[in-house]
Amino acid sequence: EWDRWLLMGLIGTAVGMLGFLTHQIIDSLIKMKWDLVENYLQSMGVDVVMCLSTGQDGNFHMTWLCVLGLGLAMVVLSSSSVLFFCPAGSPSGLPEIIGYLNGTSIQHLFNIKTFIGTFVSCVLAVASGLFCGPEGPMIHLGALLGCGLSQLQSDTLGIRLPIFTRFRNSADKRSFITAGAGAGIASVFRAPIGGLLFTLEEVSSFWDIRLAWQTFFCCLMATFTTDLLSSSLYGFVYRGHFGFFEAEKRILFWNLLDINVLAFIPTILLGILGGLLGALFVSLNIRINKLRMQFFNSIPKVSLRKASKLLETVLILILLMFYISPNLFLCVAAAALLVENGKRGITYLFKRGTHEEFGYTSLCTALAFYFILSCWTAGSAVASGLVIPMLYTGALYGRIIGLILVSIFGVQTNEYGAWIDPGLFAAVGAASFFSGVSRLTISLTVIMVSNNV
């Protein structure tokens, strides 16, 4: 079995490298987008910071147009890559992976065109500002690497290497795809046990103890590789020397407040609310997708159908940018929550000791808009994930509950009342909505407790 373990390690390492590369490209594209806007406005003599902070300067419209133009360019390329280059890569790939591992045959799900198209679409969709994350596509990409590295053959490239040929059968192929999918989620959240439990709870129906250990090893290698590369790059670029591991930056509940027994009352309320809103989200998304299918199927020409799907993603981004525009939103803070990268916005909401940083108006406005638009985005013609939108939505209403407690009891600095913190309940709310939508329990708890978003 040494060759099977070797392949599991290679798949985990490859997925970890891909996860690191994905996050670096997304961060670089976001930085490039804002740098281009800043350089353009500075060439016109505009104070970018003043323009964005006040929203009153006449040149804000130019800023808005620059951001919109760059976002639209990314969305068009992202949608085009899955519509015209690899249709099997749209939208997240996770339902297709689950279907395949449970006996459904899907064409072109594991070829190199799908890999390239999904990767390009994912990084561009997230960097454009759409309400989505890289988690679903990373599971698909991990499964693609699991399939490719275990089979070592490609009909597209005409490659068929004469090694590891004993794994070229349906059962072994599915095992490596399962491990690759788990490594994908482990790489995103730096959670090897979470990746294992996710595949056990959500992805595959065919399981045994041997596959469990091998999948865990694959997830462990993916997490180690992503962490090693990320910490090394951070240390090299920002500190001037080779990086090192910093566990406190990875763990979400590292500075968890002491929990009073009274905290279970709002926690139970958040759990119920997460279940109700999760059911509403799923039901609304199903209805939107049915209407979407009916509309697109009514278009007879394939070229016009694909163009309509492309225009839909463009419309979603335009609506997002119109909401952020100071002429059309009610609260500057609400737009500030949504203009940031999803992961960074969640970090703001989770921040402890910021009891009154966001008011009711900004949180409620952002919650309503984010809930509707993320539900619409899920299923559109871009490779996207739902984990970041689920965490963000739950964090918004969790922080609202925490703000209500602060309004009732005030800001507590003593040890007995320190648990009344909106950031703490934002984290609990994020877990509740994630669970309400995905129906995950054990793997979700491990992912939330052991890792930073």
C-alpha positions as a LaTeX table, in Angstrom:
\begin{tabular}{lrrr}
\hline
Residue & $x$ (\AA) & $y$ (\AA) & $z$ (\AA) \\
\hline
Glu1 & 0.00 & 0.00 & 0.00 \\
Trp2 & 3.03 & 2.33 & 0.02 \\
Asp3 & 2.18 & 3.63 & $-3.45$ \\
Arg4 & $-1.36$ & 4.53 & $-2.36$ \\
Trp5 & $-0.04$ & 6.52 & 0.61 \\
Leu6 & 2.53 & 8.17 & $-1.65$ \\
Leu7 & $-0.18$ & 9.29 & $-4.05$ \\
Met8 & $-2.31$ & 10.59 & $-1.17$ \\
Gly9 & 0.64 & 12.67 & 0.01 \\
Leu10 & 1.33 & 13.99 & $-3.48$ \\
Ile11 & $-2.33$ & 14.92 & $-3.97$ \\
Gly12 & $-2.43$ & 16.71 & $-0.63$ \\
Thr13 & 0.77 & 18.62 & $-1.41$ \\
Ala14 & $-0.52$ & 19.62 & $-4.85$ \\
Val15 & $-3.87$ & 20.77 & $-3.45$ \\
Gly16 & $-2.08$ & 22.76 & $-0.73$ \\
Met17 & 0.07 & 24.51 & $-3.31$ \\
Leu18 & $-3.01$ & 25.26 & $-5.40$ \\
Gly19 & $-4.86$ & 26.64 & $-2.36$ \\
Phe20 & $-1.94$ & 28.93 & $-1.56$ \\
Leu21 & $-1.73$ & 30.06 & $-5.19$ \\
Thr22 & $-5.48$ & 30.70 & $-5.35$ \\
His23 & $-5.50$ & 32.95 & $-2.29$ \\
Gln24 & $-2.39$ & 34.82 & $-3.40$ \\
Ile25 & $-3.82$ & 35.52 & $-6.85$ \\
Ile26 & $-7.15$ & 36.66 & $-5.40$ \\
Asp27 & $-5.40$ & 39.01 & $-2.95$ \\
Ser28 & $-3.13$ & 40.31 & $-5.71$ \\
Leu29 & $-6.04$ & 40.97 & $-8.07$ \\
Ile30 & $-7.95$ & 42.84 & $-5.37$ \\
Lys31 & $-4.88$ & 44.92 & $-4.53$ \\
Met32 & $-4.21$ & 45.54 & $-8.22$ \\
Lys33 & $-7.80$ & 46.69 & $-8.74$ \\
Trp34 & $-7.63$ & 49.30 & $-5.99$ \\
Asp35 & $-4.09$ & 50.35 & $-6.92$ \\
Leu36 & $-5.19$ & 51.01 & $-10.49$ \\
Val37 & $-8.11$ & 53.10 & $-9.22$ \\
Glu38 & $-5.85$ & 55.01 & $-6.84$ \\
Asn39 & $-3.17$ & 55.67 & $-9.46$ \\
Tyr40 & $-5.76$ & 56.82 & $-11.98$ \\
Leu41 & $-7.39$ & 59.24 & $-9.57$ \\
Gln42 & $-4.06$ & 60.56 & $-8.30$ \\
Ser43 & $-3.07$ & 61.32 & $-11.88$ \\
Met44 & $-6.18$ & 63.50 & $-11.98$ \\
Gly45 & $-5.25$ & 65.21 & $-8.71$ \\
Val46 & $-7.98$ & 63.55 & $-6.64$ \\
Asp47 & $-7.54$ & 62.73 & $-2.93$ \\
Val48 & $-8.62$ & 59.09 & $-2.92$ \\
Val49 & $-8.85$ & 58.72 & 0.86 \\
Met50 & $-10.95$ & 61.84 & 1.26 \\
Cys51 & $-13.12$ & 60.84 & $-1.69$ \\
Leu52 & $-13.88$ & 57.38 & $-0.32$ \\
Ser53 & $-14.28$ & 58.37 & 3.32 \\
Thr54 & $-16.69$ & 61.27 & 2.83 \\
Gly55 & $-18.61$ & 60.18 & $-0.24$ \\
Gln56 & $-19.34$ & 63.88 & $-0.92$ \\
Asp57 & $-16.61$ & 64.72 & $-3.39$ \\
Gly58 & $-17.73$ & 65.14 & $-6.97$ \\
Asn59 & $-14.95$ & 62.81 & $-8.09$ \\
Phe60 & $-16.49$ & 59.90 & $-6.17$ \\
His61 & $-18.43$ & 59.08 & $-9.32$ \\
Met62 & $-15.15$ & 58.61 & $-11.19$ \\
Thr63 & $-13.94$ & 56.27 & $-8.43$ \\
Trp64 & $-17.17$ & 54.32 & $-8.64$ \\
Leu65 & $-16.89$ & 54.02 & $-12.43$ \\
Cys66 & $-13.28$ & 52.80 & $-12.20$ \\
Val67 & $-14.15$ & 50.12 & $-9.64$ \\
Leu68 & $-17.22$ & 49.12 & $-11.64$ \\
Gly69 & $-15.25$ & 48.91 & $-14.89$ \\
Leu70 & $-12.52$ & 46.71 & $-13.40$ \\
Gly71 & $-15.10$ & 44.53 & $-11.65$ \\
Leu72 & $-17.09$ & 44.11 & $-14.85$ \\
Ala73 & $-13.96$ & 43.11 & $-16.77$ \\
Met74 & $-13.23$ & 40.40 & $-14.20$ \\
Val75 & $-16.84$ & 39.17 & $-14.14$ \\
Val76 & $-17.03$ & 38.96 & $-17.93$ \\
Leu77 & $-13.80$ & 36.93 & $-18.08$ \\
Ser78 & $-14.90$ & 34.75 & $-15.17$ \\
Ser79 & $-18.29$ & 33.96 & $-16.66$ \\
Ser80 & $-16.89$ & 33.49 & $-20.16$ \\
Ser81 & $-14.37$ & 30.91 & $-18.95$ \\
Val82 & $-17.13$ & 28.59 & $-17.71$ \\
Leu83 & $-19.69$ & 29.37 & $-20.41$ \\
Phe84 & $-17.49$ & 29.12 & $-23.48$ \\
Phe85 & $-14.38$ & 27.26 & $-22.31$ \\
Cys86 & $-15.50$ & 24.64 & $-19.75$ \\
Pro87 & $-19.26$ & 24.38 & $-19.07$ \\
Ala88 & $-18.59$ & 21.60 & $-16.51$ \\
Gly89 & $-16.94$ & 24.18 & $-14.24$ \\
Ser90 & $-20.13$ & 26.13 & $-13.50$ \\
Pro91 & $-21.12$ & 27.09 & $-10.89$ \\
Ser92 & $-19.38$ & 25.51 & $-7.86$ \\
Gly93 & $-18.71$ & 21.91 & $-8.86$ \\
Leu94 & $-19.58$ & 20.50 & $-5.43$ \\
Pro95 & $-23.00$ & 19.03 & $-6.41$ \\
Glu96 & $-21.37$ & 17.42 & $-9.45$ \\
Ile97 & $-18.60$ & 15.90 & $-7.29$ \\
Ile98 & $-21.17$ & 14.54 & $-4.82$ \\
Gly99 & $-23.20$ & 13.11 & $-7.70$ \\
Tyr100 & $-20.17$ & 11.46 & $-9.28$ \\
Leu101 & $-18.99$ & 9.90 & $-6.02$ \\
Asn102 & $-22.45$ & 8.47 & $-5.49$ \\
Gly103 & $-22.67$ & 6.78 & $-8.88$ \\
Thr104 & $-23.60$ & 9.45 & $-11.45$ \\
Ser105 & $-21.48$ & 9.76 & $-14.59$ \\
Ile106 & $-20.90$ & 13.37 & $-15.69$ \\
Gln107 & $-19.04$ & 14.22 & $-18.90$ \\
His108 & $-15.96$ & 16.47 & $-18.88$ \\
Leu109 & $-16.06$ & 16.83 & $-15.09$ \\
Phe110 & $-12.41$ & 15.80 & $-14.65$ \\
Asn111 & $-10.53$ & 17.08 & $-17.70$ \\
Ile112 & $-7.82$ & 19.71 & $-17.90$ \\
Lys113 & $-10.06$ & 22.30 & $-19.58$ \\
Thr114 & $-12.44$ & 22.12 & $-16.64$ \\
Phe115 & $-9.50$ & 22.56 & $-14.25$ \\
Ile116 & $-8.18$ & 25.67 & $-16.02$ \\
Gly117 & $-11.61$ & 27.22 & $-16.56$ \\
Thr118 & $-12.73$ & 26.62 & $-12.96$ \\
Phe119 & $-9.52$ & 28.06 & $-11.54$ \\
Val120 & $-9.63$ & 31.20 & $-13.72$ \\
Ser121 & $-13.34$ & 31.74 & $-13.12$ \\
Cys122 & $-12.98$ & 31.28 & $-9.36$ \\
Val123 & $-10.17$ & 33.77 & $-8.78$ \\
Leu124 & $-11.74$ & 36.39 & $-11.06$ \\
Ala125 & $-15.23$ & 36.03 & $-9.57$ \\
Val126 & $-13.99$ & 36.45 & $-5.99$ \\
Ala127 & $-11.65$ & 39.33 & $-6.89$ \\
Ser128 & $-14.39$ & 41.14 & $-8.82$ \\
Gly129 & $-16.40$ & 41.76 & $-5.66$ \\
Leu130 & $-19.25$ & 39.30 & $-6.21$ \\
Phe131 & $-20.72$ & 37.78 & $-3.05$ \\
Cys132 & $-18.96$ & 34.44 & $-3.31$ \\
Gly133 & $-15.92$ & 32.57 & $-2.07$ \\
Pro134 & $-13.35$ & 30.06 & $-3.40$ \\
Glu135 & $-14.47$ & 27.10 & $-1.24$ \\
Gly136 & $-16.76$ & 25.22 & $-3.65$ \\
Pro137 & $-14.40$ & 25.56 & $-6.62$ \\
Met138 & $-11.46$ & 24.52 & $-4.41$ \\
Ile139 & $-13.28$ & 21.27 & $-3.58$ \\
His140 & $-13.80$ & 20.70 & $-7.30$ \\
Leu141 & $-10.17$ & 21.58 & $-8.08$ \\
Gly142 & $-8.96$ & 19.27 & $-5.31$ \\
Ala143 & $-11.05$ & 16.44 & $-6.74$ \\
Leu144 & $-9.62$ & 17.18 & $-10.20$ \\
Leu145 & $-6.08$ & 16.93 & $-8.85$ \\
Gly146 & $-6.99$ & 13.71 & $-7.04$ \\
Cys147 & $-8.27$ & 12.24 & $-10.28$ \\
Gly148 & $-5.42$ & 13.48 & $-12.47$ \\
Leu149 & $-2.51$ & 12.54 & $-10.22$ \\
Ser150 & $-3.90$ & 9.09 & $-9.44$ \\
Gln151 & $-4.73$ & 8.14 & $-13.04$ \\
Leu152 & $-1.74$ & 9.86 & $-14.72$ \\
Gln153 & $-3.49$ & 9.98 & $-18.06$ \\
Ser154 & $-5.25$ & 12.62 & $-20.12$ \\
Asp155 & $-7.30$ & 12.15 & $-23.24$ \\
Thr156 & $-7.12$ & 15.89 & $-23.95$ \\
Leu157 & $-3.31$ & 15.96 & $-23.87$ \\
Gly158 & $-2.87$ & 12.41 & $-25.16$ \\
Ile159 & $-0.84$ & 11.40 & $-22.08$ \\
Arg160 & $-0.86$ & 7.92 & $-20.55$ \\
Leu161 & 2.07 & 7.30 & $-18.19$ \\
Pro162 & 3.00 & 3.67 & $-17.49$ \\
Ile163 & 3.11 & 4.01 & $-13.67$ \\
Phe164 & 0.49 & 3.47 & $-10.95$ \\
Thr165 & $-1.60$ & 1.62 & $-13.50$ \\
Arg166 & $-3.25$ & $-0.55$ & $-10.83$ \\
Phe167 & $-5.25$ & 2.47 & $-9.66$ \\
Arg168 & $-6.95$ & 2.91 & $-13.03$ \\
Asn169 & $-10.26$ & 1.47 & $-11.91$ \\
Ser170 & $-13.51$ & 3.01 & $-10.75$ \\
Ala171 & $-13.19$ & 2.22 & $-7.03$ \\
Asp172 & $-9.65$ & 3.58 & $-6.57$ \\
Lys173 & $-10.41$ & 6.58 & $-8.74$ \\
Arg174 & $-13.33$ & 7.53 & $-6.51$ \\
Ser175 & $-11.17$ & 7.10 & $-3.40$ \\
Phe176 & $-8.55$ & 9.54 & $-4.67$ \\
Ile177 & $-11.22$ & 11.99 & $-5.80$ \\
Thr178 & $-12.75$ & 11.84 & $-2.31$ \\
Ala179 & $-9.36$ & 12.54 & $-0.72$ \\
Gly180 & $-8.72$ & 15.42 & $-3.15$ \\
Ala181 & $-12.09$ & 16.99 & $-2.36$ \\
Gly182 & $-11.38$ & 16.77 & 1.37 \\
Ala183 & $-7.92$ & 18.27 & 0.85 \\
Gly184 & $-9.55$ & 21.18 & $-1.02$ \\
Ile185 & $-11.72$ & 22.16 & 1.96 \\
Ala186 & $-8.84$ & 21.48 & 4.36 \\
Ser187 & $-6.58$ & 23.84 & 2.41 \\
Val188 & $-9.14$ & 26.65 & 2.39 \\
Phe189 & $-9.85$ & 26.53 & 6.13 \\
Arg190 & $-6.51$ & 25.09 & 7.36 \\
Ala191 & $-8.52$ & 22.27 & 8.96 \\
Pro192 & $-7.36$ & 18.70 & 8.18 \\
Ile193 & $-9.89$ & 17.09 & 10.54 \\
Gly194 & $-12.58$ & 19.39 & 9.17 \\
Gly195 & $-11.74$ & 18.28 & 5.63 \\
Leu196 & $-11.98$ & 14.61 & 6.63 \\
Leu197 & $-15.30$ & 15.09 & 8.42 \\
Phe198 & $-16.66$ & 17.15 & 5.53 \\
Thr199 & $-16.05$ & 14.33 & 3.05 \\
Leu200 & $-17.54$ & 11.83 & 5.49 \\
Glu201 & $-20.59$ & 13.95 & 6.28 \\
Glu202 & $-21.31$ & 15.57 & 2.94 \\
Val203 & $-19.41$ & 14.20 & $-0.05$ \\
Ser204 & $-19.07$ & 10.42 & $-0.26$ \\
Ser205 & $-21.41$ & 7.54 & 0.61 \\
Phe206 & $-18.81$ & 4.77 & 0.14 \\
Trp207 & $-16.47$ & 4.72 & 3.12 \\
Asp208 & $-14.16$ & 2.51 & 5.14 \\
Ile209 & $-11.60$ & 3.03 & 7.90 \\
Arg210 & $-8.63$ & 2.71 & 5.52 \\
Leu211 & $-9.95$ & 5.46 & 3.27 \\
Ala212 & $-10.59$ & 7.62 & 6.35 \\
Trp213 & $-6.94$ & 7.46 & 7.44 \\
Gln214 & $-5.66$ & 8.05 & 3.91 \\
Thr215 & $-8.01$ & 11.00 & 3.38 \\
Phe216 & $-6.91$ & 12.49 & 6.70 \\
Phe217 & $-3.26$ & 12.14 & 5.64 \\
Cys218 & $-4.07$ & 13.86 & 2.34 \\
Cys219 & $-5.88$ & 16.70 & 4.18 \\
Leu220 & $-2.98$ & 17.00 & 6.61 \\
Met221 & $-0.47$ & 17.37 & 3.77 \\
Ala222 & $-2.68$ & 20.00 & 2.07 \\
Thr223 & $-2.99$ & 22.04 & 5.26 \\
Phe224 & 0.73 & 21.76 & 6.03 \\
Thr225 & 1.71 & 22.85 & 2.50 \\
Thr226 & $-0.65$ & 25.84 & 2.45 \\
Asp227 & 0.43 & 26.93 & 5.93 \\
Leu228 & 4.12 & 26.51 & 5.15 \\
Leu229 & 3.95 & 28.51 & 1.93 \\
Ser230 & 1.71 & 31.22 & 3.43 \\
Ser231 & 3.81 & 31.73 & 6.57 \\
Ser232 & 7.03 & 31.63 & 4.57 \\
Leu233 & 5.81 & 34.23 & 2.09 \\
Tyr234 & 4.51 & 36.45 & 4.89 \\
Gly235 & 7.81 & 36.29 & 6.73 \\
Phe236 & 9.88 & 36.84 & 3.60 \\
Val237 & 7.86 & 39.77 & 2.22 \\
Tyr238 & 6.82 & 41.61 & 5.40 \\
Arg239 & 9.56 & 40.68 & 7.87 \\
Gly240 & 12.56 & 40.19 & 5.62 \\
His241 & 13.29 & 36.61 & 6.60 \\
Phe242 & 11.93 & 33.14 & 6.01 \\
Gly243 & 8.53 & 32.71 & 7.61 \\
Phe244 & 7.37 & 30.70 & 10.56 \\
Phe245 & 4.08 & 29.35 & 11.85 \\
Glu246 & 1.93 & 31.64 & 14.00 \\
Ala247 & $-0.91$ & 29.58 & 15.40 \\
Glu248 & $-2.79$ & 32.47 & 16.99 \\
Lys249 & $-3.42$ & 33.96 & 13.55 \\
Arg250 & $-5.03$ & 30.75 & 12.34 \\
Ile251 & $-7.42$ & 29.96 & 15.18 \\
Leu252 & $-10.76$ & 31.73 & 15.17 \\
Phe253 & $-11.55$ & 31.33 & 18.87 \\
Trp254 & $-7.99$ & 31.92 & 20.09 \\
Asn255 & $-9.12$ & 34.81 & 22.32 \\
Leu256 & $-12.50$ & 33.31 & 23.17 \\
Leu257 & $-14.19$ & 35.06 & 26.07 \\
Asp258 & $-15.19$ & 33.15 & 29.15 \\
Ile259 & $-18.76$ & 32.02 & 28.53 \\
Asn260 & $-21.43$ & 32.54 & 31.17 \\
Val261 & $-24.29$ & 30.06 & 31.34 \\
Leu262 & $-26.63$ & 32.93 & 30.40 \\
Ala263 & $-24.92$ & 33.07 & 26.99 \\
Phe264 & $-26.70$ & 29.85 & 26.03 \\
Ile265 & $-30.02$ & 31.72 & 25.83 \\
Pro266 & $-29.01$ & 33.99 & 22.88 \\
Thr267 & $-26.99$ & 31.08 & 21.45 \\
Ile268 & $-30.11$ & 28.90 & 21.27 \\
Leu269 & $-31.97$ & 31.82 & 19.70 \\
Leu270 & $-29.21$ & 32.17 & 17.10 \\
Gly271 & $-29.41$ & 28.44 & 16.35 \\
Ile272 & $-33.16$ & 28.64 & 15.74 \\
Leu273 & $-32.74$ & 31.77 & 13.65 \\
Gly274 & $-29.97$ & 30.12 & 11.63 \\
Gly275 & $-32.19$ & 27.14 & 10.86 \\
Leu276 & $-35.11$ & 29.33 & 9.77 \\
Leu277 & $-33.01$ & 31.68 & 7.65 \\
Gly278 & $-31.04$ & 28.74 & 6.24 \\
Ala279 & $-34.26$ & 27.05 & 5.13 \\
Leu280 & $-35.44$ & 30.34 & 3.62 \\
Phe281 & $-32.12$ & 30.76 & 1.79 \\
Val282 & $-32.25$ & 27.25 & 0.30 \\
Ser283 & $-35.91$ & 27.59 & $-0.68$ \\
Leu284 & $-35.36$ & 30.99 & $-2.28$ \\
Asn285 & $-32.26$ & 29.76 & $-4.12$ \\
Ile286 & $-34.17$ & 26.76 & $-5.52$ \\
Arg287 & $-36.92$ & 29.06 & $-6.79$ \\
Ile288 & $-34.42$ & 31.45 & $-8.35$ \\
Asn289 & $-32.63$ & 28.59 & $-10.10$ \\
Lys290 & $-35.91$ & 27.19 & $-11.43$ \\
Leu291 & $-36.84$ & 30.59 & $-12.84$ \\
Arg292 & $-33.32$ & 30.93 & $-14.22$ \\
Met293 & $-33.56$ & 27.57 & $-15.99$ \\
Gln294 & $-37.01$ & 28.31 & $-17.38$ \\
Phe295 & $-35.88$ & 31.66 & $-18.73$ \\
Phe296 & $-32.66$ & 30.41 & $-20.33$ \\
Asn297 & $-34.30$ & 27.27 & $-21.75$ \\
Ser298 & $-36.87$ & 29.49 & $-23.47$ \\
Ile299 & $-34.06$ & 31.02 & $-25.54$ \\
Pro300 & $-33.68$ & 28.80 & $-28.64$ \\
Lys301 & $-30.19$ & 29.77 & $-29.80$ \\
Val302 & $-27.30$ & 28.43 & $-27.71$ \\
Ser303 & $-25.13$ & 31.50 & $-28.35$ \\
Leu304 & $-27.87$ & 33.86 & $-27.14$ \\
Arg305 & $-28.47$ & 31.63 & $-24.12$ \\
Lys306 & $-24.82$ & 31.83 & $-23.10$ \\
Ala307 & $-24.75$ & 35.58 & $-23.70$ \\
Ser308 & $-27.81$ & 35.96 & $-21.46$ \\
Lys309 & $-26.09$ & 34.03 & $-18.68$ \\
Leu310 & $-23.08$ & 36.29 & $-19.05$ \\
Leu311 & $-25.28$ & 39.38 & $-18.83$ \\
Glu312 & $-26.89$ & 38.03 & $-15.66$ \\
Thr313 & $-23.55$ & 38.01 & $-13.81$ \\
Val314 & $-22.83$ & 41.51 & $-15.10$ \\
Leu315 & $-26.22$ & 42.67 & $-13.79$ \\
Ile316 & $-25.50$ & 41.22 & $-10.35$ \\
Leu317 & $-22.23$ & 43.15 & $-10.07$ \\
Ile318 & $-23.85$ & 46.37 & $-11.31$ \\
Leu319 & $-26.57$ & 46.06 & $-8.65$ \\
Leu320 & $-23.87$ & 45.53 & $-6.02$ \\
Met321 & $-21.99$ & 48.63 & $-7.14$ \\
Phe322 & $-25.15$ & 50.71 & $-7.29$ \\
Tyr323 & $-25.88$ & 49.73 & $-3.72$ \\
Ile324 & $-22.42$ & 50.85 & $-2.62$ \\
Ser325 & $-22.78$ & 54.14 & $-4.48$ \\
Pro326 & $-23.31$ & 56.99 & $-1.98$ \\
Asn327 & $-26.24$ & 58.32 & $-3.98$ \\
Leu328 & $-28.25$ & 55.13 & $-3.52$ \\
Phe329 & $-27.47$ & 53.61 & $-0.11$ \\
Leu330 & $-28.76$ & 54.72 & 3.28 \\
Cys331 & $-25.69$ & 54.14 & 5.38 \\
Val332 & $-21.98$ & 54.55 & 4.64 \\
Ala333 & $-21.03$ & 51.86 & 7.20 \\
Ala334 & $-23.25$ & 49.28 & 5.48 \\
Ala335 & $-21.51$ & 49.91 & 2.16 \\
Ala336 & $-18.12$ & 49.71 & 3.90 \\
Leu337 & $-19.07$ & 46.22 & 5.11 \\
Leu338 & $-19.83$ & 45.09 & 1.56 \\
Val339 & $-17.09$ & 46.81 & $-0.43$ \\
Glu340 & $-14.39$ & 44.87 & 1.43 \\
Asn341 & $-13.17$ & 41.40 & 0.54 \\
Gly342 & $-15.56$ & 38.85 & 2.10 \\
Lys343 & $-12.91$ & 37.31 & 4.35 \\
Arg344 & $-11.78$ & 40.71 & 5.57 \\
Gly345 & $-15.36$ & 41.80 & 6.20 \\
Ile346 & $-15.99$ & 38.71 & 8.30 \\
Thr347 & $-12.86$ & 39.52 & 10.30 \\
Tyr348 & $-14.30$ & 42.98 & 11.05 \\
Leu349 & $-17.57$ & 41.45 & 12.24 \\
Phe350 & $-15.77$ & 38.87 & 14.42 \\
Lys351 & $-13.54$ & 41.48 & 16.06 \\
Arg352 & $-13.87$ & 41.56 & 19.86 \\
Gly353 & $-14.18$ & 44.73 & 21.92 \\
Thr354 & $-15.88$ & 46.72 & 19.14 \\
His355 & $-19.30$ & 46.84 & 20.76 \\
Glu356 & $-20.61$ & 49.94 & 18.98 \\
Glu357 & $-18.50$ & 50.01 & 15.83 \\
Phe358 & $-21.48$ & 49.06 & 13.62 \\
Gly359 & $-25.01$ & 50.32 & 14.26 \\
Tyr360 & $-28.38$ & 48.68 & 13.67 \\
Thr361 & $-28.97$ & 50.51 & 10.39 \\
Ser362 & $-25.71$ & 49.43 & 8.77 \\
Leu363 & $-25.99$ & 45.81 & 9.96 \\
Cys364 & $-29.66$ & 45.37 & 9.00 \\
Thr365 & $-29.21$ & 47.05 & 5.61 \\
Ala366 & $-26.12$ & 44.98 & 4.79 \\
Leu367 & $-27.88$ & 41.79 & 5.97 \\
Ala368 & $-30.92$ & 42.28 & 3.73 \\
Phe369 & $-28.86$ & 43.16 & 0.67 \\
Tyr370 & $-26.21$ & 40.48 & 1.21 \\
Phe371 & $-28.80$ & 37.75 & 1.84 \\
Ile372 & $-30.71$ & 38.47 & $-1.36$ \\
Leu373 & $-27.75$ & 39.08 & $-3.64$ \\
Ser374 & $-25.69$ & 36.11 & $-2.43$ \\
Cys375 & $-28.75$ & 33.89 & $-2.92$ \\
Trp376 & $-29.03$ & 35.19 & $-6.47$ \\
Thr377 & $-25.30$ & 34.80 & $-7.15$ \\
Ala378 & $-25.34$ & 31.11 & $-6.12$ \\
Gly379 & $-26.03$ & 29.23 & $-9.35$ \\
Ser380 & $-25.02$ & 32.01 & $-11.73$ \\
Ala381 & $-22.48$ & 31.38 & $-14.48$ \\
Val382 & $-19.29$ & 31.79 & $-12.43$ \\
Ala383 & $-17.26$ & 29.27 & $-10.45$ \\
Ser384 & $-18.09$ & 30.32 & $-6.90$ \\
Gly385 & $-18.55$ & 29.00 & $-3.39$ \\
Leu386 & $-21.16$ & 29.67 & $-0.73$ \\
Val387 & $-19.13$ & 29.33 & 2.46 \\
Ile388 & $-18.01$ & 32.97 & 2.69 \\
Pro389 & $-21.56$ & 34.27 & 1.98 \\
Met390 & $-22.98$ & 31.88 & 4.61 \\
Leu391 & $-20.46$ & 32.95 & 7.24 \\
Tyr392 & $-20.93$ & 36.63 & 6.37 \\
Thr393 & $-24.73$ & 36.48 & 6.54 \\
Gly394 & $-24.69$ & 34.65 & 9.87 \\
Ala395 & $-22.09$ & 37.04 & 11.28 \\
Leu396 & $-24.31$ & 40.01 & 10.39 \\
Tyr397 & $-27.40$ & 38.82 & 12.26 \\
Gly398 & $-25.25$ & 37.38 & 15.05 \\
Arg399 & $-23.74$ & 40.80 & 15.58 \\
Ile400 & $-27.23$ & 42.33 & 15.59 \\
Ile401 & $-28.20$ & 40.00 & 18.45 \\
Gly402 & $-25.00$ & 40.94 & 20.27 \\
Leu403 & $-25.77$ & 44.63 & 19.74 \\
Ile404 & $-29.25$ & 44.12 & 21.21 \\
Leu405 & $-27.66$ & 42.61 & 24.34 \\
Val406 & $-25.28$ & 45.55 & 24.56 \\
Ser407 & $-28.22$ & 47.94 & 24.27 \\
Ile408 & $-29.99$ & 46.14 & 27.12 \\
Phe409 & $-27.09$ & 45.52 & 29.50 \\
Gly410 & $-24.57$ & 48.11 & 28.30 \\
Val411 & $-20.88$ & 47.61 & 27.57 \\
Gln412 & $-19.62$ & 45.22 & 30.23 \\
Thr413 & $-15.94$ & 45.33 & 31.18 \\
Asn414 & $-16.11$ & 43.13 & 34.26 \\
Glu415 & $-15.30$ & 39.44 & 34.09 \\
Tyr416 & $-18.91$ & 38.40 & 34.77 \\
Gly417 & $-20.41$ & 40.31 & 31.83 \\
Ala418 & $-17.52$ & 40.19 & 29.35 \\
Trp419 & $-19.34$ & 37.54 & 27.30 \\
Ile420 & $-21.79$ & 40.22 & 26.09 \\
Asp421 & $-19.73$ & 40.98 & 23.00 \\
Pro422 & $-21.18$ & 41.41 & 19.47 \\
Gly423 & $-18.03$ & 39.89 & 17.94 \\
Leu424 & $-18.54$ & 36.68 & 19.88 \\
Phe425 & $-22.16$ & 36.33 & 18.77 \\
Ala426 & $-21.16$ & 37.18 & 15.19 \\
Ala427 & $-19.02$ & 34.01 & 15.23 \\
Val428 & $-21.87$ & 31.95 & 16.71 \\
Gly429 & $-24.31$ & 33.40 & 14.17 \\
Ala430 & $-21.94$ & 32.56 & 11.31 \\
Ala431 & $-21.84$ & 28.93 & 12.44 \\
Ser432 & $-25.63$ & 28.81 & 12.84 \\
Phe433 & $-26.39$ & 30.05 & 9.32 \\
Phe434 & $-23.67$ & 27.85 & 7.80 \\
Ser435 & $-25.24$ & 24.88 & 9.53 \\
Gly436 & $-28.77$ & 25.93 & 8.59 \\
Val437 & $-27.91$ & 26.06 & 4.89 \\
Ser438 & $-25.51$ & 23.12 & 4.62 \\
Arg439 & $-27.02$ & 20.80 & 7.30 \\
Leu440 & $-23.48$ & 20.19 & 8.55 \\
Thr441 & $-22.83$ & 19.80 & 12.27 \\
Ile442 & $-19.67$ & 18.00 & 13.36 \\
Ser443 & $-17.36$ & 19.02 & 10.50 \\
Leu444 & $-18.64$ & 22.61 & 10.69 \\
Thr445 & $-17.89$ & 22.81 & 14.41 \\
Val446 & $-14.35$ & 21.52 & 13.85 \\
Ile447 & $-13.77$ & 23.99 & 10.99 \\
Met448 & $-15.10$ & 26.96 & 12.97 \\
Val449 & $-13.28$ & 26.21 & 16.22 \\
Ser450 & $-9.92$ & 25.19 & 14.78 \\
Asn451 & $-9.41$ & 27.79 & 12.07 \\
Asn452 & $-9.53$ & 31.40 & 11.12 \\
Val453 & $-11.64$ & 32.52 & 8.18 \\
\hline
\end{tabular}
